[in-house]
């Protein structure tokens, strides 16, 4: 600011409205900040609709801020006994989580990108219980491209990824009980419609002005 660096920039790009608002709050001119979503490579059409799968997917670092502990607690309360929770990733919480995980939870560790992509095109739903402000969430972007619906926490730019659909956003403070209720809806056929909408929204990235 002191030397006028930002004055020389004609356009600032933010991946989500959440980040745009923060940049404007920080002093950037709102008329020069545009929202341009990140995107992922198109894996092609799904072989089968999400509702055919019995796999619930988590992809990310196994750390407290990612909400994985909350997810495991919710899973232990969930009535979704006919589903399997597949946890992809590694991190400091893995040993403790594996020690207390209930039946129906499988830890894969780190997987190659192509293996993750295959899981996303064959899973039922992605769960993103992050407890910190995600900028956008690359796993959600990849899931959208794969036509995979996602249930996300009300944090940062995550609600924007699911178009603020209340059926797929767990309010802050909902705790394990709130997430357990969210998991219970996975048997509902609305997930196929949600997956189709997600894939449509993931079409080529666009840039837009926010009022």
Legacy VTK file of the C-alpha trace (Angstrom):
# vtk DataFile Version 3.0
C-alpha trace
ASCII
DATASET POLYDATA
POINTS 211 float
0.000 0.000 0.000
2.735 2.430 0.951
4.344 2.364 -2.500
1.090 1.937 -4.444
1.711 -1.625 -5.647
-1.973 -2.569 -5.637
-2.825 0.550 -7.639
-0.970 -0.940 -10.614
-3.175 -4.063 -10.709
-6.239 -3.829 -12.939
-7.979 -7.027 -11.822
-7.690 -9.313 -8.810
-9.028 -12.881 -9.089
-10.492 -14.727 -6.096
-11.510 -18.412 -6.320
-14.630 -17.897 -4.192
-16.903 -15.108 -3.038
-15.695 -15.865 0.480
-12.137 -14.869 -0.483
-13.349 -11.909 -2.521
-15.159 -10.514 0.505
-12.016 -10.861 2.604
-9.944 -9.056 -0.010
-12.456 -6.216 -0.149
-12.521 -6.031 3.654
-8.741 -5.784 3.495
-8.968 -2.665 1.350
-8.967 -3.781 -2.277
-11.446 -1.895 -4.514
-14.541 -4.122 -4.970
-14.870 -3.115 -8.621
-11.465 -4.671 -9.346
-11.978 -8.019 -7.565
-13.561 -10.800 -9.598
-14.517 -14.353 -8.671
-13.027 -17.103 -10.822
-13.496 -20.644 -9.569
-10.725 -23.225 -9.664
-11.419 -26.289 -11.776
-10.345 -29.888 -12.181
-9.756 -32.036 -15.244
-12.882 -33.695 -16.593
-12.704 -37.436 -15.773
-15.560 -38.144 -18.151
-19.119 -39.303 -17.434
-19.752 -41.549 -14.448
-20.245 -45.230 -15.286
-23.164 -45.406 -12.812
-25.153 -42.862 -10.771
-23.960 -42.099 -7.197
-26.942 -43.871 -5.613
-25.691 -47.236 -6.907
-22.530 -47.016 -4.776
-22.248 -47.854 -1.080
-19.001 -45.904 -0.618
-18.802 -42.685 1.375
-15.530 -40.899 0.690
-13.219 -38.626 2.672
-10.103 -37.286 0.932
-7.630 -35.132 2.811
-5.035 -34.746 5.520
-5.877 -36.633 8.692
-5.540 -33.660 11.002
-7.847 -32.082 13.550
-8.617 -28.987 11.468
-9.948 -31.180 8.648
-12.737 -32.451 10.899
-11.857 -36.120 10.518
-12.366 -36.780 14.250
-15.832 -35.274 13.982
-16.605 -37.473 10.986
-15.534 -40.655 12.784
-17.699 -39.702 15.788
-20.654 -39.018 13.492
-20.138 -42.304 11.699
-20.337 -44.216 14.990
-23.772 -42.642 15.569
-24.991 -42.967 11.998
-27.631 -45.401 10.853
-25.909 -45.742 7.467
-24.775 -49.279 8.295
-25.108 -50.422 4.695
-22.421 -47.948 3.579
-18.645 -48.016 3.862
-16.596 -44.974 4.839
-13.336 -44.904 2.891
-10.763 -42.514 4.355
-8.100 -41.493 1.838
-5.031 -39.654 3.138
-2.553 -39.631 5.975
-1.633 -37.379 8.853
-0.985 -37.093 12.593
-4.465 -38.256 13.620
-4.390 -41.546 11.704
-3.154 -43.899 14.492
-5.716 -42.604 16.997
-8.516 -42.693 14.442
-7.763 -46.246 13.364
-7.718 -47.323 17.024
-11.256 -46.114 17.677
-12.901 -46.464 14.277
-16.083 -48.538 14.218
-16.852 -51.268 11.645
-17.425 -50.018 8.143
-14.463 -47.602 8.126
-11.490 -48.316 5.873
-8.236 -46.311 5.851
-6.294 -46.425 2.589
-3.449 -44.021 3.325
-2.171 -41.857 0.494
-3.278 -42.916 -2.969
-2.112 -41.942 -6.449
-4.209 -39.214 -8.104
-5.600 -41.638 -10.659
-6.774 -43.956 -7.870
-8.516 -41.066 -6.104
-10.164 -40.064 -9.380
-11.459 -43.610 -9.855
-12.924 -43.613 -6.342
-14.650 -40.314 -7.018
-16.308 -41.601 -10.174
-17.614 -44.683 -8.353
-18.461 -43.323 -4.855
-21.824 -42.284 -3.472
-20.837 -39.037 -1.766
-17.818 -37.005 -0.645
-17.771 -35.700 2.915
-15.783 -32.552 3.761
-16.150 -31.773 7.494
-13.368 -29.140 7.668
-13.347 -27.083 10.829
-11.280 -24.241 9.418
-11.954 -21.776 6.624
-11.234 -23.605 3.401
-10.524 -21.323 0.450
-12.439 -23.638 -1.859
-11.379 -27.236 -1.315
-9.668 -28.993 -4.217
-11.255 -32.343 -3.280
-14.704 -30.771 -3.692
-13.743 -29.360 -7.104
-12.518 -32.783 -8.235
-15.690 -34.410 -6.899
-17.876 -31.961 -8.802
-16.089 -32.807 -12.046
-16.768 -36.476 -11.327
-20.468 -35.856 -10.741
-20.018 -36.788 -7.087
-22.235 -34.921 -4.598
-20.547 -33.517 -1.497
-21.687 -32.792 2.032
-19.600 -29.934 3.417
-19.211 -27.896 6.570
-20.348 -24.299 6.728
-16.772 -23.026 6.522
-15.043 -20.651 4.135
-15.774 -21.221 0.469
-17.156 -24.753 0.878
-20.884 -23.846 0.870
-20.419 -22.085 -2.472
-19.179 -25.340 -4.007
-22.529 -27.005 -3.277
-24.454 -23.892 -4.273
-25.423 -23.234 -0.635
-27.865 -26.160 -0.786
-28.979 -26.569 2.864
-29.358 -30.315 2.353
-25.612 -30.574 1.753
-24.235 -27.963 4.172
-23.841 -28.845 7.856
-24.167 -25.692 9.988
-21.288 -24.622 12.177
-21.782 -25.964 15.678
-23.807 -28.959 14.528
-21.236 -31.291 16.041
-21.244 -35.063 15.607
-25.031 -35.143 15.918
-25.437 -32.713 13.021
-23.097 -34.722 10.845
-24.800 -37.964 11.803
-28.103 -36.523 10.568
-26.421 -35.421 7.351
-25.064 -38.924 6.762
-28.515 -40.380 7.314
-29.823 -38.643 4.190
-27.401 -40.497 1.927
-30.037 -43.118 1.212
-32.208 -40.446 -0.355
-32.375 -40.418 -4.195
-31.667 -36.666 -4.182
-27.961 -37.496 -4.346
-28.237 -38.423 -8.041
-29.719 -35.027 -8.846
-27.078 -33.355 -6.681
-24.315 -35.197 -8.516
-25.686 -34.121 -11.905
-25.881 -30.499 -10.748
-22.325 -30.680 -9.401
-20.965 -31.922 -12.724
-22.839 -29.192 -14.576
-21.375 -26.508 -12.297
-17.877 -27.867 -12.871
-17.998 -27.103 -16.588
-15.257 -24.726 -17.892
-14.305 -22.105 -15.274
-15.793 -18.675 -15.601
-15.019 -15.265 -14.231
-17.747 -13.115 -12.795
-18.278 -9.875 -10.970
-19.774 -9.935 -7.512
-21.951 -6.948 -6.428
LINES 1 212
211 0 1 2 3 4 5 6 7 8 9 10 11 12 13 14 15 16 17 18 19 20 21 22 23 24 25 26 27 28 29 30 31 32 33 34 35 36 37 38 39 40 41 42 43 44 45 46 47 48 49 50 51 52 53 54 55 56 57 58 59 60 61 62 63 64 65 66 67 68 69 70 71 72 73 74 75 76 77 78 79 80 81 82 83 84 85 86 87 88 89 90 91 92 93 94 95 96 97 98 99 100 101 102 103 104 105 106 107 108 109 110 111 112 113 114 115 116 117 118 119 120 121 122 123 124 125 126 127 128 129 130 131 132 133 134 135 136 137 138 139 140 141 142 143 144 145 146 147 148 149 150 151 152 153 154 155 156 157 158 159 160 161 162 163 164 165 166 167 168 169 170 171 172 173 174 175 176 177 178 179 180 181 182 183 184 185 186 187 188 189 190 191 192 193 194 195 196 197 198 199 200 201 202 203 204 205 206 207 208 209 210
